[in-house]
Amino acid sequence: MDKVGALKRLILVGSWCLPIYREYYKNDLFPILRTMDLDFLIEKPKEKLPVVDVPKALSSLGFEPLFDVNSPLVKFERTDLEIEFLCPRLRTKDVIVSVAHLNLTAQILSYMEIAQKYSKVLEYKGISLKVPEPEAFVLHKVLVYPLRGDSPKKQKDLFTVTNLFEVIVGNQEL
């Protein structure tokens, strides 16, 4: 995805940010809780930009489209990982948005504008990735925590927020 220029238009969000924070800040106190899904936030979903064919790039990596029978949302999966694209809330009632410049669809979620506004580019294993600042990551988790109901994700969010908050408070160099 880096080779085709897609990563310049995306922000990595969710638990896969944690190992990136850990390596970048050289701090083993960052919790490592990865899931089998990788989430990317699309920075400018409605802008007219040159097309980058993300599905084609993902196909070359062994990913296949996973169609949602109840909506136009398409995720991408292979045996070890699922990739989903997200979008900050727009001035629409839609929950799925078509992103022409990336040739894909994205799910609209609340509070994603926090990651969009407070993100920075970090180097990870030779790739430049845009991720939310750790403080923005925690704020987002705190805001979505009550919306989770009684799901396992809610418990994971609580664990992540608690541990990441302790790291942030204990390390003012972030």
C-alpha positions in Angstrom: 0.0 0.0 0.0 2.9 2.3 0.6 4.3 1.6 -2.9 1.1 2.8 -4.6 0.8 5.9 -2.4 -2.3 4.8 -0.4 -0.7 5.3 3.0 -0.3 9.0 2.4 -4.1 9.3 2.4 -4.8 7.1 5.4 -4.4 7.1 9.2 -3.8 3.8 11.0 -6.3 3.7 13.9 -7.1 1.1 16.5 -5.0 -1.4 18.4 -2.4 -1.8 15.6 -1.2 1.7 16.7 0.1 0.3 20.0 3.1 -1.6 18.6 4.0 1.4 16.5 3.9 3.7 19.6 6.0 1.1 21.5 8.7 1.0 18.9 8.8 4.7 18.0 8.9 5.9 21.6 11.1 3.0 22.6 8.9 2.4 25.6 8.0 -1.2 26.5 5.2 0.0 28.8 2.9 0.6 25.8 0.4 -2.3 25.9 0.4 -4.6 22.9 -3.2 -5.7 22.1 -3.6 -6.4 18.4 -6.7 -7.7 16.9 -7.2 -9.6 13.6 -8.6 -6.5 12.0 -6.6 -3.5 10.8 -8.5 -0.2 10.6 -7.5 2.7 8.4 -9.2 6.1 8.6 -9.5 7.9 5.3 -8.4 11.5 5.7 -10.2 13.2 2.9 -13.0 10.8 1.7 -14.8 13.3 -0.5 -11.9 15.2 -2.2 -11.2 14.7 -5.8 -7.7 13.2 -5.9 -5.9 11.0 -8.4 -7.2 7.4 -8.1 -5.1 4.9 -6.1 -6.6 1.5 -6.6 -6.5 0.1 -3.1 -8.4 -3.1 -3.8 -5.9 -3.9 -6.5 -3.0 -3.3 -4.2 -4.6 -5.4 -1.5 -5.3 -8.2 -3.9 -1.6 -8.3 -4.8 -1.0 -8.9 -1.0 -3.4 -11.8 -0.9 -6.5 -10.0 0.3 -10.0 -10.7 -1.1 -13.0 -8.4 -0.9 -15.5 -9.3 1.8 -18.9 -8.0 0.8 -21.5 -7.0 3.5 -24.9 -8.3 2.4 -26.7 -5.6 4.3 -24.8 -2.6 3.0 -22.4 -1.4 0.3 -19.4 -1.8 2.7 -16.6 -3.9 1.5 -13.8 -5.1 3.8 -10.7 -7.0 2.7 -9.6 -10.3 4.2 -7.1 -13.0 4.1 -6.6 -15.9 6.5 -4.6 -13.9 9.0 -6.0 -10.4 8.8 -9.1 -8.3 7.9 -8.8 -4.7 6.7 -11.5 -2.1 7.1 -11.7 1.5 6.0 -13.3 4.1 8.2 -14.3 7.7 7.7 -15.0 10.6 10.2 -18.6 11.8 10.5 -19.7 13.8 7.4 -22.7 16.1 6.9 -24.9 13.2 5.9 -27.0 10.6 7.5 -25.2 7.8 5.6 -23.2 5.2 7.5 -21.2 4.1 4.5 -19.4 6.4 2.1 -18.0 5.6 -1.3 -14.4 6.9 -1.7 -13.7 7.3 -5.4 -10.1 8.3 -5.2 -9.3 5.1 -3.3 -11.8 2.9 -5.2 -13.4 1.6 -2.0 -16.1 2.2 0.6 -15.7 3.2 4.2 -17.8 3.0 7.4 -18.6 6.4 9.0 -17.9 6.4 12.7 -18.3 8.9 15.5 -15.3 10.8 17.0 -12.9 9.7 14.2 -12.2 13.4 13.5 -10.0 13.3 16.7 -7.6 10.9 15.0 -7.8 13.0 11.8 -7.0 16.3 13.5 -4.4 15.0 16.0 -2.2 12.6 14.1 1.4 12.5 13.1 3.7 10.5 10.8 5.9 8.0 12.5 8.4 5.6 10.9 7.8 1.9 11.5 10.0 -0.7 9.9 11.0 1.6 7.1 7.4 2.8 6.3 6.0 6.2 7.1 2.6 5.7 8.8 0.2 8.4 10.0 -1.2 7.5 13.4 -3.2 9.4 16.0 -1.1 11.0 18.7 -1.2 8.7 21.8 -3.3 11.3 23.7 -5.8 11.5 20.9 -5.9 7.7 20.8 -6.8 7.6 24.5 -9.4 10.4 24.2 -11.1 8.5 21.3 -11.3 5.3 23.3 -12.7 7.1 26.3 -15.5 8.6 24.1 -16.4 5.3 22.4 -16.2 3.2 25.5 -19.7 3.9 26.7 -21.1 3.1 23.2 -19.7 -0.5 23.2 -22.4 -2.1 25.3 -21.3 -5.3 27.1 -18.9 -6.5 24.4 -15.4 -7.9 24.7 -14.2 -4.9 22.8 -15.4 -2.7 25.7 -13.2 -4.6 28.2 -10.3 -4.4 25.8 -10.8 -0.6 25.4 -10.8 -0.2 29.2 -7.6 -2.1 29.5 -6.0 -0.2 26.7 -7.1 3.2 28.0 -5.9 2.5 31.6 -2.5 1.3 30.5 -1.9 3.8 27.8 -3.0 6.7 30.1 -0.4 5.5 32.7 2.3 5.5 30.0 1.3 9.0 28.8 1.2 10.5 32.3 4.5 8.9 33.3 6.3 10.0 30.1 6.0 13.7 29.3 8.2 13.4 26.3 5.4 12.0 24.1 
